Amino acid sequence: NAAGRPTNIAIHISNSGQDSVAIVSNFATFPLTIDIWALGTTSHPILRGDIDNSGNGFFGLQGLFQFNLDAFSVTWQDVPWQRGTLNVSGSENIPYCETSTDEEKDATCPVTLNITGTVTNPQPLPTMDCGTESTPAAVYYSII
């Protein structure tokens, strides 16, 4: 039965590094390059390739907190789309939540947010270097 058989696929999607694709939303804005192959069959496709940022941008909640995008990539090495490897890094200088003197009221603290893992299971890890407690909970509190 031909209707029940999966179709073999070999599809290549690439923008040749021309910055012709961009993510533009309330959560992220940045140009990216795409070079992905969809291989296998229609019932079991696998991906090979990557998506990378190709310029400056941001991610976060616009108007609440935003991180400058330092790196963004999703890489597939002959795996289903859900097993794509995610690597995102961003940084921002945020104001201290509490200050003890007027001189410190404009002081900022460098915060880095790294997100690794898979497309379906991202693992955020915030860090900060402010001379204070820098557990993930403390960093989230400082950001929000």
C-alpha positions in Angstrom: 0.0 0.0 0.0 1.8 3.1 -1.2 -0.3 5.5 1.0 1.1 3.8 4.1 4.7 4.0 3.2 6.8 6.9 4.4 8.5 9.1 1.8 12.3 9.5 1.9 13.3 13.1 2.4 16.5 15.1 1.8 15.7 18.8 2.2 18.4 21.4 2.6 17.5 24.8 4.1 20.2 27.5 4.1 20.4 31.3 4.0 24.1 31.2 3.1 25.0 33.5 6.0 23.3 36.5 4.5 21.4 37.6 7.6 18.2 37.3 5.7 16.4 35.6 8.6 15.8 37.2 12.0 13.8 36.5 15.1 11.8 39.6 16.1 9.5 39.3 19.0 8.8 40.6 22.6 11.1 37.8 23.9 14.1 38.0 21.5 15.4 40.0 18.5 18.5 38.9 16.6 19.6 38.0 13.1 20.5 34.4 12.4 22.0 32.0 9.9 20.5 28.6 9.0 22.1 25.6 7.5 19.9 22.5 8.1 19.3 19.2 6.4 16.1 17.3 7.0 16.9 13.6 6.2 15.3 10.2 6.7 11.7 9.6 6.1 8.5 11.5 6.6 7.7 9.2 9.6 11.2 9.4 11.1 12.9 12.6 10.0 16.3 13.6 11.4 18.1 16.9 11.3 21.7 17.7 10.5 23.0 21.3 10.8 22.7 24.4 12.9 21.1 27.7 13.5 23.4 30.5 14.8 23.1 34.2 15.7 24.9 36.3 13.2 24.7 39.7 14.9 23.7 41.6 18.0 20.4 41.2 19.6 18.6 40.6 22.9 16.5 38.1 24.7 14.3 38.4 27.8 11.1 40.2 28.6 11.1 43.5 26.8 10.5 46.4 29.3 11.2 44.1 32.3 14.6 42.7 31.8 16.7 42.0 28.8 20.0 40.3 28.2 22.4 41.3 25.4 22.7 38.2 23.2 26.4 37.0 23.3 25.8 33.6 21.6 22.9 31.6 20.2 23.2 28.2 18.5 21.1 25.1 18.0 22.9 22.1 16.5 21.6 18.8 15.2 23.9 15.9 14.4 21.6 13.4 12.7 19.0 13.4 15.5 15.3 14.1 15.8 14.5 17.8 16.2 13.8 17.4 19.9 17.4 16.4 20.5 18.9 19.5 19.1 21.7 20.9 21.3 21.0 24.4 22.6 23.6 27.0 23.6 22.5 30.5 24.5 24.5 33.1 26.4 23.6 36.6 27.4 24.8 39.3 29.7 23.5 42.4 31.3 24.5 44.9 34.0 21.6 45.2 36.4 21.1 47.7 39.3 21.6 46.4 42.8 18.3 45.6 44.5 19.4 47.3 47.7 22.1 49.8 48.3 23.3 51.2 51.6 24.6 54.6 50.4 23.7 57.2 47.8 26.9 56.6 46.0 25.8 53.0 45.4 22.4 53.8 44.0 23.6 53.8 40.4 25.9 50.8 40.9 25.3 47.8 38.6 26.2 44.2 38.8 27.2 42.0 35.7 24.8 39.1 35.3 25.3 36.3 32.8 22.6 33.9 31.7 23.7 30.6 30.0 21.1 28.3 28.7 22.2 24.8 27.6 20.6 21.4 27.1 18.2 20.3 24.3 15.5 22.2 22.5 12.8 20.5 24.6 14.8 20.6 27.9 16.6 23.9 28.2 18.6 24.4 31.4 19.1 28.0 32.4 22.1 28.9 34.7 22.4 32.5 35.8 25.6 33.8 37.4 26.6 37.2 38.8 29.7 38.7 40.1 28.5 41.3 42.6 30.4 40.5 45.7 27.2 39.1 47.2 25.4 35.8 47.3 25.1 34.4 43.7 22.9 31.4 44.0 20.5 31.0 41.1 17.6 32.1 43.4 19.5 35.2 44.4 20.2 36.1 40.7 16.6 35.6 39.7 15.5 37.8 42.7 17.9 40.5 41.6 16.7 40.4 38.0 13.0 40.6 38.8 
